[in-house]
Amino acid sequence: MLWSLSGAGAVAVHDSLGAATDSQETTGMDEAAFRDLYSRTARPLWGYLVRATGNDALADDLLQETFFRMVRAGFVPESEDHARNFLFKVATNLVRDHFRSPKKDTLPLDHSPAVAGPADHIRLRSDVWRVFKLLKPRERQLLWLGHVEQFSHKEIGEILGLKPSSIRLLLFRARRKLASMMEEAGLGPEVLP
């Protein structure tokens, strides 16, 4: 599948046989609406994918696949929340599929994302990342969606395919486990800014 700009700035999607289709027919939205949605959602979605998978390159691939599936499904968001929920749900399913599939050559999880800032802050973020990636993927997903993306328990339940009533307890357990692991690593509250 290839993307190209055609006349008047419209995006043409070429299938593997070279046949072109107008992206508005495929996605139900024009190029400007797609670009706007992408600019608002790609960065937080990529951050979630990096934390869920522990791998920058894999997050890039899954982000691209998430938006590709949105286009292929002809998804038209009813609201900003509807779009975010849809994209995070697709991304979560792609993460699950990745971890279920037979392992191929992968990068080790010890690769942490690039961080900019003062040396002490970089070291602290690196230490926190090292502890965070020791959590199970589901625990990382819960913490990221709940505390970084600030989704409601209902939205987290929809994204992860869990009952909303269980999210509160699962988040509590994940927070408690992360706090315990951070204390064991010498990253107690007195160290954090």
Long-range contacts (C-beta under 8 A, 24 or more apart in sequence): 1-68, 13-71, 23-71, 26-71, 26-72, 26-74, 27-70, 27-71, 27-74, 27-75, 27-76, 28-74, 28-75, 28-76, 29-76, 34-71, 37-77, 37-83, 38-67, 40-80, 41-83, 41-84, 41-87, 42-67, 44-148, 44-149, 45-87, 45-88, 45-91, 47-144, 47-148, 48-88, 48-91, 48-141, 48-144, 48-145, 48-148, 48-149, 49-91, 49-95, 50-113, 51-132, 51-140, 51-141, 51-144, 51-148, 52-91, 52-92, 52-95, 52-137, 52-140, 52-141, 52-144, 53-95, 53-98, 53-137, 54-109, 54-111, 54-133, 55-106, 55-107, 55-109, 55-111, 56-111, 56-113, 56-114, 57-107, 58-98, 58-106, 58-107, 62-91, 62-94, 62-95, 62-98, 63-91, 65-94, 66-90, 66-91, 66-94, 69-94, 81-155, 84-149, 85-151, 85-155, 85-158, 85-159, 88-145, 88-149, 88-151, 88-159, 89-158, 89-159, 92-141, 92-159, 92-160, 92-161, 95-137, 95-141, 99-137, 109-133, 121-193, 124-187, 124-191, 124-192, 124-193, 127-185, 127-187, 128-182, 128-187, 130-185, 131-178, 131-181, 131-182, 131-185, 131-187, 132-178, 134-181, 135-174, 135-177, 135-178, 135-181, 138-170, 139-170, 139-173, 139-174, 139-177, 139-178, 142-167, 142-170, 142-171, 142-174, 143-171, 143-174, 143-175, 143-178, 146-171
